[in-house]
Amino acid sequence: MTADFFQAPRAGSPIKGEIRIPGSKSLTNREIFLSALAQGVSVLKKPLISRDSELMLNAIRQFGSKVEINHDEISISPATFQSEAEIHCGLAGTVMRFVPLMATLNNQKTVFLADKEANSRPLDAIFDALGQLGVEYQKSSDNFPFTMNPTGLVETNEVIVDASKSSQFVSGLMLVAASFENGLVITHQGSSLPSLPHIKMTIDSLKQRGVQVESLSESSWRIPNSPIRAREMVIEPDLSNAGPFLAAVMVAGGELEILDWPDTTNQVGSQYLKLLGSMGAEFETTATGLKIKSDGQIRGIVADLSEAGELTPTIAALAAVADSPSKLSGIAHLRGHETDRLKALSTEINRIGGDCEETDDGLIINPKKLTGGQWFSYHDHRMATAGTIIGLAVDVEIENIQTTAKTMPDFEKLWMETIA
């Protein structure tokens, strides 16, 4: 089968205009999850409708939630947890790491399936947690498929997990803890805890629904058994998905306003302001959002991205066309994302003539005139968008640009409109 390649558009002139980014994937899937556990009907306005969120919606439907989608809002009723369920996780980390913990509340057998690439994603901490929670499950040497045989009642009141490969292991336990008979004390025990902003997002989502999270230490939390309130809310735009568009302005020059950029947020994408500012961008808060300005000159950066790992592909793409060296660290956990992102980024940057070296916990990228060529996405939406950023500066053909539908179904259209 011949691979499908997308000719990334080159930047012919400075960018000028405005753009509205769809809702946050991380926030959408957390709120879908909590809506299924809430006491009443929740309404999520301006959510992200993408493959990842559709997989989460299909999961809660399997548990008995009623879901109604009307244009730009979703109405969700509580799950009943009375039926056998078959959950397809795709490549969505929030589905494969959150939903098995929700399934502990089900009274019937639950089967989990996923894309074949999901077998390379870290999931051991979830199986470890299920064992500590006293839930019976069966699996082969691969992650998927696996089957759970829950009773619907969890009395265990403490779980210790190693979340050094993904903060989602902690967030998943937090999201379900209030529904357990005795609540839960969650303790991370490992070398590091990446992506702390995502844990803060989880804690904030719980508090907004009346669930109190007590921090016992920097790596331990207590959540009591308590009702989860139904909620009507507007989902913030996905600031991580705004990254490629911010980066486009840095490569092409010009200015672009991201509409509805929140004044305060727990999203990791808010760190783009500091990171891209260090690389030469200027930002201005407006009455309607956030404006980025750039003269097209890009400096290299030395950055610890341990809290902002998902921003790495965008930062690495900019570093590949920067005028000085970059060193990105604190991101060894990216080897367990949709693909091994460190290996993928170094392979693809070097494939198009760049100079990228993989380190134990990051990347070193040196300035070098790029030759262009084919850029492979590895079924990873952020690898695909990284290629489009570099494609503004040099001819690049991106394999499987359609993988961006994982979190941004209209990416190609928005990109072409922005570059035009």
C-alpha positions in Angstrom: 0.0 0.0 0.0 1.4 3.4 -0.9 1.6 5.8 2.0 -0.5 8.9 1.8 1.6 12.1 1.9 0.5 15.7 2.4 2.6 18.4 0.8 3.0 20.9 3.6 2.5 24.5 2.5 5.5 26.8 2.5 5.2 30.3 4.1 5.0 32.7 1.2 4.3 35.8 3.4 3.9 36.9 7.0 0.8 35.5 8.8 -1.9 37.9 9.8 -5.3 37.2 11.3 -7.1 35.3 14.0 -8.1 31.7 14.8 -10.4 29.8 17.1 -9.0 26.5 18.5 -11.4 23.7 19.4 -11.9 22.7 23.0 -9.2 21.1 25.2 -8.9 17.3 24.8 -7.6 16.8 28.3 -10.4 18.8 29.9 -13.1 17.4 27.6 -12.2 13.8 28.5 -11.9 14.5 32.2 -15.3 16.2 32.2 -17.0 13.4 30.2 -15.6 11.0 32.7 -16.9 12.9 35.7 -20.2 13.5 34.1 -20.8 9.8 33.9 -20.2 9.6 37.7 -22.2 12.7 38.6 -25.6 12.9 40.3 -27.6 14.4 37.5 -27.3 15.5 33.9 -24.2 17.5 32.9 -23.8 19.8 29.9 -20.4 20.5 28.3 -20.3 23.5 26.0 -17.7 23.9 23.2 -16.1 20.5 23.9 -13.6 18.9 21.6 -15.3 16.4 19.2 -12.4 14.2 18.0 -11.5 10.6 17.9 -10.2 10.7 21.5 -13.3 12.3 22.9 -15.6 10.1 20.8 -13.8 7.0 22.3 -14.5 8.4 25.8 -18.1 9.0 25.0 -18.5 5.5 23.5 -17.0 4.2 26.7 -19.5 5.8 29.1 -22.3 4.8 26.8 -21.2 1.2 27.3 -21.7 1.8 31.1 -25.2 3.1 30.6 -24.8 6.9 30.2 -27.1 8.6 27.8 -25.2 11.0 25.6 -26.8 13.7 23.4 -24.7 15.9 21.1 -26.2 19.1 19.8 -23.9 21.1 17.7 -21.4 22.6 20.2 -22.6 21.0 23.4 -22.9 17.5 24.9 -25.5 16.4 27.5 -24.5 13.4 29.6 -26.6 11.5 32.1 -25.0 9.3 34.9 -23.8 5.8 34.1 -25.8 2.8 35.5 -23.0 0.3 35.5 -25.3 -2.7 35.0 -24.3 -4.1 31.6 -21.5 -6.1 30.1 -19.2 -3.6 28.2 -16.7 -3.6 25.4 -14.5 -0.5 25.4 -12.3 0.4 22.4 -9.4 2.7 23.6 -7.9 3.5 20.2 -4.6 5.3 21.0 -6.1 7.6 23.6 -4.1 7.6 26.8 -7.0 9.1 28.8 -9.3 6.3 27.7 -6.9 3.4 28.2 -5.7 4.8 31.6 -8.9 6.3 33.0 -11.7 4.0 31.9 -10.4 0.7 33.4 -10.6 2.5 36.8 -14.2 3.6 36.0 -14.9 0.0 35.1 -14.2 -1.1 38.7 -17.7 0.4 39.4 -19.4 -1.9 36.8 -21.3 -5.0 37.9 -20.5 -6.9 34.7 -17.6 -8.2 32.6 -15.8 -5.4 30.7 -13.5 -6.1 27.7 -10.9 -3.5 26.6 -9.6 -3.3 23.0 -7.3 -0.8 21.3 -5.2 0.0 18.2 -2.3 -2.3 17.8 0.1 0.6 18.5 -1.4 0.9 22.0 0.5 -2.3 23.1 3.7 -0.2 23.3 2.2 2.4 25.6 3.0 2.0 29.4 0.0 0.5 31.2 1.6 -1.6 33.9 0.6 1.0 36.6 -3.1 0.5 35.8 -2.9 -3.3 36.1 -0.9 -2.8 39.4 -3.7 -0.4 40.6 -6.4 -2.9 39.6 -4.7 -5.6 41.6 -4.4 -3.4 44.7 -8.1 -2.5 44.3 -9.0 -6.2 44.4 -10.3 -6.3 40.9 -10.0 -9.5 38.9 -8.7 -9.2 35.3 -7.2 -11.4 32.6 -4.6 -10.4 30.0 -1.9 -11.8 27.8 1.7 -10.6 27.5 0.3 -7.6 25.5 -1.7 -4.7 27.1 -4.7 -5.5 24.8 -7.1 -7.1 24.8 -7.8 -7.6 28.5 -10.9 -8.4 30.4 -12.1 -7.2 33.8 -14.5 -9.0 36.1 -15.4 -6.3 38.6 -18.1 -6.5 41.3 -19.0 -2.9 41.3 -17.8 -2.3 44.9 -14.3 -1.2 45.8 -13.5 -1.1 49.5 -9.7 -0.7 49.3 -8.8 2.8 50.7 -5.2 3.2 49.5 -3.2 2.6 46.2 0.5 3.1 45.6 1.5 3.5 42.0 4.6 4.4 40.0 3.4 7.2 37.8 6.9 8.2 36.5 5.9 7.2 33.0 2.6 9.2 32.9 0.7 11.5 35.3 -2.5 9.9 33.9 -2.0 7.0 36.3 -2.6 9.4 39.2 -5.3 11.4 37.4 -7.3 8.3 36.6 -7.3 7.2 40.3 -8.3 10.7 41.4 -11.2 10.9 39.0 -12.8 7.7 40.3 -11.8 7.8 44.0 -14.8 9.7 45.3 -17.0 6.9 44.0 -15.2 4.2 46.0 -16.8 3.0 49.3 -14.1 4.4 51.5 -12.6 7.0 49.2 -8.9 6.6 48.4 -5.4 7.7 49.3 -3.3 7.8 46.2 0.5 7.8 46.5 3.0 8.1 43.7 6.2 6.1 44.4 8.8 6.5 41.6 11.7 8.4 40.3 9.7 11.4 39.0 6.2 12.7 38.4 5.9 14.3 34.9 3.2 16.6 33.6 2.1 18.1 37.0 -0.2 20.6 35.3 -2.4 17.7 34.2 -2.8 16.6 37.8 -3.6 20.1 38.8 -6.3 20.1 36.1 -7.7 16.9 37.5 -7.8 18.3 41.0 -9.5 21.5 39.8 -12.1 19.5 37.8 -13.0 17.5 40.9 -13.2 20.6 43.2 -15.6 22.3 40.7 -17.9 19.3 41.2 -17.7 19.4 45.0 -15.0 16.8 45.5 -12.3 17.8 47.9 -8.7 16.7 47.3 -6.4 16.8 50.3 -2.6 17.0 49.5 -0.8 14.8 52.0 2.6 15.6 50.3 3.9 16.5 46.9 3.2 12.9 45.8 0.3 11.7 47.9 -3.4 12.8 48.0 -6.6 11.8 50.0 -10.0 11.9 48.3 -13.0 11.0 50.5 -16.1 9.2 49.3 -18.4 12.0 48.3 -21.1 12.8 45.7 -20.0 14.3 42.4 -22.1 17.2 41.3 -23.5 17.5 37.8 -22.2 20.6 36.0 -22.9 22.9 33.1 -19.6 24.4 31.8 -17.7 25.8 28.8 -14.6 23.8 27.8 -11.5 26.0 27.3 -9.8 25.9 23.9 -7.0 23.4 23.7 -3.8 25.4 24.3 -1.6 22.6 23.3 -3.3 22.4 20.0 -2.7 26.1 19.6 1.0 25.4 19.6 1.5 24.7 15.9 -0.3 27.9 15.0 1.8 29.9 17.4 4.9 28.3 15.9 3.7 29.1 12.4 3.9 32.8 13.2 7.5 32.3 14.5 8.6 30.6 11.2 6.7 32.8 8.8 6.7 36.1 10.8 3.6 38.2 11.3 1.0 38.2 14.0 -2.0 35.9 14.9 -4.7 36.2 17.6 -5.8 33.0 19.3 -9.4 33.8 20.3 -10.8 32.9 23.7 -7.4 32.2 25.3 -8.3 31.9 29.0 -7.0 34.5 31.6 -6.2 31.7 34.0 -5.8 28.0 33.3 -4.2 24.7 34.4 -3.5 23.7 30.8 0.1 22.9 30.1 -0.2 24.8 26.8 -0.1 28.0 28.8 3.6 27.4 29.1 4.0 28.3 25.4 4.1 31.9 26.4 7.3 31.5 28.3 8.9 28.9 26.0 8.2 30.6 22.7 9.0 34.0 24.3 12.5 32.6 25.1 12.8 31.7 21.4 11.9 35.2 20.1 8.1 35.5 20.1 6.2 38.5 21.6 2.8 38.1 23.2 0.0 40.5 23.9 -3.2 39.9 25.8 -6.2 41.3 24.0 -9.9 41.8 24.8 -10.8 38.7 22.9 -7.8 36.4 23.4 -4.0 36.3 23.0 -1.9 37.7 20.1 1.5 36.4 19.1 4.0 38.5 17.0 7.3 37.5 15.4 9.8 38.8 12.9 10.6 35.3 11.8 13.9 35.0 13.7 14.0 32.0 16.0 16.5 31.4 18.8 17.5 28.0 20.2 16.4 27.2 23.7 17.6 25.2 26.8 14.5 24.0 28.5 13.4 21.4 31.1 10.0 20.2 29.7 9.2 17.7 32.4 6.0 19.5 33.2 5.2 20.2 29.5 6.2 17.1 27.7 3.4 17.2 25.2 4.7 20.5 23.9 8.0 18.9 22.9 7.2 18.2 19.2 6.3 21.8 18.6 9.4 23.1 20.4 11.6 20.6 18.6 10.2 21.6 15.2 11.1 25.2 16.0 14.5 24.2 17.2 15.2 22.5 13.9 14.9 25.8 12.1 16.4 28.0 14.9 19.7 29.9 14.5 21.4 28.5 17.6 21.5 25.1 19.5 18.7 23.8 21.6 18.7 21.3 24.5 15.4 19.8 25.6 15.4 17.7 28.8 13.2 16.1 31.4 11.2 14.2 28.8 12.3 10.6 28.9 8.6 9.7 29.5 7.8 10.7 25.9 9.2 7.3 24.9 5.8 5.9 26.0 3.5 8.3 24.3 1.6 7.6 21.0 5.0 6.6 19.7 8.6 6.9 21.1 8.5 10.6 20.5 12.2 11.2 21.2 13.3 8.6 18.7 10.7 9.7 16.2 11.7 13.4 16.4 15.4 12.7 16.1 14.8 10.3 13.2 12.6 12.7 11.2 14.6 15.8 11.8 17.7 14.0 10.7 15.8 12.5 7.7 15.2 16.0 6.3 18.8 17.1 6.8 18.8 18.3 10.4 21.1 17.6 13.3 19.2 16.1 16.2 20.7 13.8 18.9 18.7 11.8 21.3 19.9 11.9 25.0 18.8 9.9 28.0 16.0 12.3 28.8 15.7 14.6 25.8 17.0 16.0 22.6 20.0 18.2 21.5 19.2 20.0 18.2 21.9 22.0 16.4 21.4 24.5 13.6 21.8 23.0 10.1 20.4 23.8 6.7 17.6 21.5 6.1 17.2 19.6 2.8 13.5 18.7 3.1 11.9 15.4 2.1 9.4 13.0 3.6 8.3 13.2 7.3 6.7 10.2 8.9 4.0 10.7 11.6 4.0 7.2 13.3 0.3 7.5 13.8 1.0 10.4 16.2 -0.9 13.6 15.8 1.8 15.8 17.3 4.5 14.3 15.0 2.3 15.2 12.1 1.8 18.8 13.3 5.6 19.1 13.9 6.2 18.3 10.3 3.8 21.0 9.1 5.7 23.6 11.2 9.0 22.7 9.6 7.3 22.5 6.2 6.8 26.3 6.4 10.5 26.7 6.0 11.5 23.8 3.7 9.7 21.4 1.4 8.3 18.5 3.5 5.8 15.8 2.6 4.0 14.5 5.7 2.8 10.9 5.9 -0.7 10.4 7.3 -1.6 13.9 8.1 -5.1 12.5 8.9 -3.8 11.3 12.2 -4.3 14.9 13.5 -8.0 14.0 13.8 -7.1 12.3 17.1 -7.4 15.7 18.8 -8.2 18.2 15.9 -10.4 16.9 13.1 -10.2 20.2 11.1 -6.4 20.7 11.4 -5.7 20.7 7.7 -8.4 23.2 6.9 -7.4 25.5 9.8 -3.7 25.2 8.8 -4.3 26.1 5.2 -6.6 29.0 6.1 -3.9 30.3 8.6 -1.1 30.1 6.1 -3.0 31.5 3.1 
